[in-house]
Amino acid sequence: MAYTPEFRSEAVRLYRLGNRGLKPTAREIGISVATLRKWIRQTEIDEGLKEGLTSDERAELTRLRRENRLLLEEKEILRKATLFFARETDHRR
């Protein structure tokens, strides 16, 4: 299930402000402990408190990987088309 950034921020805020642990906070807002733990860790990275890729860097990496995959597919199509037309040209001679 996809949660909005606002929901994630609010979940982390509730955990930080409450005097409860991960489990009760996660149960109260209806998510798994692992999910809340992941959101807390990512928030700490985004705030510069921990090492790792920020949310913006992760989004850019995902975009660049998708773009790279598309370019590789296009390159392969062009390579196959070049071979096809080269053979066609050779057969006509």
N, C-alpha and C positions, 0 to 999 in steps of 0.2 A: 504494500500500500504506500502511496506517495503522500507525504505530509508537506504542508506549505512551510516556507522558511520562517514565517511568523509563529506557526505552531511549534516548530523546533526551538526557536528562541525562547518562547514562553515556557516550554518544558524545562529547558536548562535554567532559566531564571527561577522557576518554582523549586527546582532541586537546590539551587544555590541559596535561596532565601529560606527555605524550610529547614527545620532541624531534623528532618527524617533522612533515612538512607536512600540508596538507589531503588531498592525493591518497593518500598511503600510509595515513593513518588511515581515510579513507573506504573504501578498497579492503579494508582489514583487517576492518572491521565490516560490509561488504557493502552500502554505500549510495553514492549518487552524491556527487561533490564539491559540486555545487550544493545538495543536500539538507543536507549537513553545514554548509556555509557559511551557509545559511538558519537552521539551528538555533543556530549560534554567534551570529549577529547577533541573533536573538530573545532568546537568553539574556542578551546584553549589554544589550539594551533592558530586559528584566525586572529586571536588576540595577541599572538606573539609570546604566549606563555610556554609553549612546547614547540619542539622541532617537528617539521612535516610540511606537506603541501597544504596551502590554504584552500578554501573553497573556490576562490577565483582561479587559482592555479590548477586545481582539479578540473574545473569546468573547461579551462583552456586546453588542458591536456586531452580531455575527452573530445573536444572539438577538433583538435589537431590530428588525433588518431583517426577520427572519422574521415577527415579531409585527406589524410595520407592514404587510407584504404581506398577511397574513391579515385584518387590520382593513380594508384597502382593498378586498379581495375581498368581505368581509361588507357593507361600505358600498354597494358596487355592487349586490349582491343586494338589499339593502333599497331602494335607489333604483328598481330595476326592478320590485320588488314593489309599491312605492307607485304607480308609473305604471300598472301593470296594474290594481290595485284602483281607482284613480281613474277609469280608462276604464270599468271594469265598473259603477261607481256612476253615471257619466254616462249610460250606455246604458240603465239601468233607468228613468231619468226620462222 
